[in-house]
Amino acid sequence: MKRRNFIKGMLGTGLVTAGSCVFRVPLVSSAQATPTGMPTVVVIFQRGGCDGLNTVVPYSDGNYYQLRPKIGIPGPNGEGRDAVGDAFPALDLNGTFGLHPSMGLLKKLYDKQKVAVLPAVHYPSASRSHFDSQRYIECGVARDNLGGKNLNSWDGWLNRHLQSSGGSESFQAVGFGGNLAHSLRGSIPVQSFSSINSFNLGLQGAEQQDLIDSVLPVYKEELPSPVSSYRELVHEFGKTLFGNLEDVSSIDTATYIPDNGASYPSGSYGQRLRETAQMIKDEDIGLQIVTVDTGGYDTHSNQGAGEPTGRLSKRLNEFSEGINALVTDLGEKMNDVVIVTMTEFGRTARENGSQGTDHGNASSWFVIGNNIQGGQVYLNGEWPGLGSEQLLSDRYLKKSVDYRDILGEILFNHLGQPQSSSNFLLPEHDYTSLGLFTS
């Protein structure tokens, strides 16, 4: 099977359509795992703006319970119980923060020192528009340092990584979702699809193979000089599309059995993580980057607190279950894999009249892997606080960690980019290490 051709072809864009110290709580040692293969990043984007304050509960901050009398989650030792009741308490992380009670599987990974928790992540002068904030984060820029360029003209941060790494014959990257994530858009072609089996031309079996056999030789030929840029672009996209349609059918998702008893959640999110594991474990593919979208986090009403039937509880349970299944399925391959989760913004500190939350500012991100300093909560300085004088505009949690420092940790300490490339990879940002990695 010609897997390297498959991977190369899946890359066609549109083919289918600082300075302060880092405070870590608590500091614990983490056994270092030995990488054995291709460093790989899985990016999970929680679209809709996930409520970070109920994801990573700051139960030691008494203001939390004053702001959220209906949807607040009590602490593991009864903190806030008089204000919000004592049902479904947070899962203690470090005596200060706790995970939402529906995230027990992620808590188990945290206890194994495989999860780094970052409860106040965002960017300066942030937007509260879903579209704009997602675009800023996926471009790896901030609102106040676009360098005179229109936001839509920026390449994605992951595509800049591919550009900087010099390309490869392997299947470098793929995006799962209806549209290609902007983080993967740019001059290096990257493929997106809703599932592996959906990558086809609407033809079946011999019909599609006959078309591939007829057209692919044309695209494999070198173009005569001189070549216009547009003709070259069409030629490269055609070569990747038809060259890889030939091989995509060789990936048999129907008979794939996850390892180590891993059980993925039902639905598209679980299916995409399952197929992610299948591709990562196939060493002929050489997959380096995967993006996976999951939605349902725009909880303006009936958000719920910690009860399992709550709107946010269901989303976070699925979120945690999927991550745990992926880590379990990959086993020792997690020595080479880092999972980073992100969302475009958090929610208002104060609940609204519909027992929900509105668009906010900083939120909770997670980094998962065998090679990170897990079992810790990371703050760049102190917890920003939820007091009236501490909040931004008396409504929003301030950021503690600039999200670009998390991207920098992944680029420089996992993907092996030299920090001399920082101006290109993280433009107009003075990268500060958070100490997420063991080496």
Order of alpha helices (4+ residues) and beta strands (2+ residues): alpha-beta-beta-alpha-beta-alpha-alpha-beta-beta-alpha-beta-alpha-alpha-beta-beta-alpha-alpha-alpha-beta-alpha-beta-beta-beta-beta-alpha-alpha
